[in-house]
């Protein structure tokens, strides 16, 4: 009887150990540790004849999405360098000159300063949506300041990206690709929609005095 009890306890311990290892393995496969590298094409638009300052606060420069829940354990997606690279690539295609700024005020030689920040990031996995897509949404909040430091305009900018699972090797690849596409989308929307923001358009009309381009705002 003692031998039988001993064998039974040993079997329970082995099963518990096996389940623990499987749980650990599952947690490891669900964890995400990504550093996003962006590849954003340069849009073709008519440059605005102004020197614009751009300010990246430390939060943007080091931005990382983190989550540690049952469904998404130990998630960390670093994109700060890519966020800066996005705007460093898009803004010079929009303006005659772009100058790095250490703050939103007290910047000499510029017409104004733009300050982007990430307001929110969201993701959807194939296992969550029951589709064959990885999806990413990035919401930015943009602020434009005049040369005297006064806030001129503030508006949201949202980018969306999706990619099919069939062309990917892993969940990390899926998320990275979807984020990259969301950043591309946001960059294109910024370049094409900047002059359409009403407060921005009035500011551009005042700064450039180009009533042919901004006649409705002159």
C-alpha positions in Angstrom: 0.0 0.0 0.0 2.8 2.4 0.9 4.5 1.7 -2.4 1.2 2.3 -4.3 0.7 5.6 -2.5 4.3 6.6 -3.2 3.8 5.8 -6.9 0.5 7.8 -7.0 2.1 10.9 -5.4 5.0 10.6 -7.8 2.6 10.5 -10.7 0.8 13.6 -9.5 4.0 15.5 -9.0 5.2 14.5 -12.5 1.9 15.6 -14.0 2.0 18.9 -12.1 5.6 19.5 -13.3 4.6 18.8 -16.9 1.6 21.2 -16.7 3.9 23.8 -15.2 6.4 23.4 -18.0 3.6 23.6 -20.6 2.2 26.7 -18.9 5.6 28.3 -18.9 6.2 27.4 -22.5 2.8 28.9 -23.4 3.6 32.1 -21.6 6.9 32.4 -23.3 5.3 32.0 -26.8 2.7 34.7 -25.9 5.3 37.2 -24.7 6.4 39.9 -27.1 9.7 41.8 -27.1 10.0 43.9 -30.2 12.0 46.9 -31.3 10.3 48.4 -34.4 12.3 49.5 -37.4 10.3 51.8 -39.6 10.6 52.0 -43.4 8.5 55.0 -44.4 8.6 56.2 -48.0 9.0 59.9 -48.8 5.7 61.4 -50.1 5.7 63.7 -53.1 4.0 67.0 -52.1 4.5 70.7 -52.9 6.9 71.9 -50.2 5.7 74.7 -48.0 8.2 77.6 -48.2 8.8 77.9 -44.4 11.4 76.7 -41.9 9.6 74.6 -39.4 11.0 73.5 -36.0 10.3 70.0 -34.7 10.3 69.1 -31.1 10.5 65.5 -29.9 9.9 65.1 -26.2 11.7 62.4 -24.2 8.5 60.3 -24.0 8.2 60.1 -27.8 11.9 59.4 -28.2 11.7 56.4 -25.8 8.1 55.4 -26.5 7.3 51.8 -25.7 4.0 50.0 -25.6 3.8 47.7 -22.6 1.2 45.2 -21.4 1.3 42.4 -18.9 -2.1 40.7 -18.8 -3.3 37.1 -19.0 -3.8 37.3 -22.7 -0.8 39.4 -23.4 1.9 38.6 -20.9 5.2 40.5 -20.9 4.5 42.6 -24.0 7.0 45.3 -24.7 7.1 47.0 -28.2 9.7 49.7 -28.5 9.2 52.2 -31.2 10.7 55.5 -30.0 13.5 55.6 -32.6 11.1 54.7 -35.3 8.7 57.4 -34.3 11.4 60.0 -34.6 12.6 58.5 -37.9 9.0 58.8 -39.2 8.7 62.5 -38.7 12.3 63.1 -39.6 11.5 61.6 -43.0 8.1 63.1 -43.6 8.5 66.7 -42.4 11.4 67.6 -44.7 9.3 66.5 -47.7 6.6 69.0 -46.6 8.7 72.1 -45.7 11.5 74.0 -47.3 13.6 73.5 -44.2 13.1 71.6 -40.9 15.1 72.5 -37.8 15.4 70.3 -34.6 14.1 72.2 -31.6 15.0 71.7 -27.9 11.6 73.0 -26.8 8.4 74.4 -28.3 9.3 78.0 -27.3 12.4 80.2 -27.7 13.4 78.7 -31.1 15.0 81.2 -33.4 14.8 81.3 -37.2 11.7 79.2 -37.5 8.1 80.1 -38.5 6.8 77.7 -35.8 7.3 74.4 -34.1 5.5 71.1 -34.4 5.4 68.6 -31.5 4.1 65.1 -32.1 3.3 62.5 -29.5 1.9 59.1 -29.4 -1.5 59.1 -27.7 -2.4 55.5 -28.1 -1.4 52.2 -29.7 -3.8 49.2 -30.2 -3.3 45.8 -31.7 -5.4 42.8 -32.8 -4.1 39.3 -33.2 -5.5 36.6 -35.5 -6.3 34.5 -32.4 -8.3 37.4 -31.0 -10.3 38.4 -34.1 -10.6 34.9 -35.6 -9.1 36.3 -38.9 -5.8 35.8 -40.6 -4.7 39.3 -40.0 -2.3 41.1 -37.6 -3.6 44.7 -37.2 -2.2 47.8 -35.6 -3.5 51.3 -34.9 -1.4 54.3 -33.8 -3.1 57.5 -32.7 -0.9 60.6 -32.6 -1.7 64.0 -31.1 0.0 66.8 -33.0 0.6 70.4 -31.7 1.7 73.3 -33.8 3.2 76.4 -32.0 3.8 79.8 -33.5 7.3 81.3 -33.3 6.3 83.1 -30.1 5.4 79.8 -28.4 1.6 80.3 -28.7 -0.4 77.1 -29.5 -1.8 77.5 -33.0 -3.5 74.1 -33.6 -3.9 70.7 -32.1 -5.3 67.7 -33.9 -5.3 63.9 -33.9 -3.6 61.7 -36.6 -4.4 58.0 -36.8 -2.5 55.3 -38.8 -3.7 51.8 -39.5 -1.8 48.8 -40.7 -2.7 45.1 -41.4 -0.9 42.1 -42.7 -1.9 38.6 -43.5 -0.5 35.7 -41.5 0.4 33.7 -44.6 3.4 35.8 -45.4 4.9 35.9 -41.9 7.1 33.7 -39.9 6.1 34.7 -36.3 3.8 36.8 -34.2 6.7 39.3 -33.7 7.0 39.7 -37.5 3.3 40.2 -37.8 3.1 42.9 -35.2 6.3 44.6 -36.5 4.9 44.7 -40.0 1.5 45.9 -39.0 3.1 48.7 -36.9 5.3 49.7 -39.8 2.3 49.9 -42.1 0.4 51.9 -39.5 3.3 54.4 -39.4 3.4 54.6 -43.2 -0.3 55.4 -43.2 0.1 58.1 -40.6 3.0 59.6 -42.5 1.0 59.8 -45.7 -2.0 61.3 -43.9 0.2 63.9 -42.3 1.8 65.0 -45.6 -1.5 65.0 -47.5 -3.7 66.4 -44.7 -1.6 69.0 -42.9 -2.7 72.0 -45.0 -6.3 70.9 -44.7 -6.5 71.4 -40.9 -8.4 74.7 -40.6 -6.3 76.3 -37.9 -3.1 75.2 -39.6 -4.3 76.5 -42.9 -5.0 80.0 -41.5 -1.6 80.0 -39.9 0.0 79.0 -43.2 -1.8 81.8 -45.0 -0.6 84.3 -42.5 3.0 83.1 -42.6 3.4 82.6 -46.3 1.0 85.3 -47.5 0.2 83.0 -50.4 -3.4 83.6 -51.1 -3.2 81.6 -54.3 -2.5 78.5 -52.3 -4.5 79.4 -49.2 -7.1 81.8 -50.7 -10.0 80.6 -48.6 -7.9 81.3 -45.4 -6.5 84.7 -46.4 
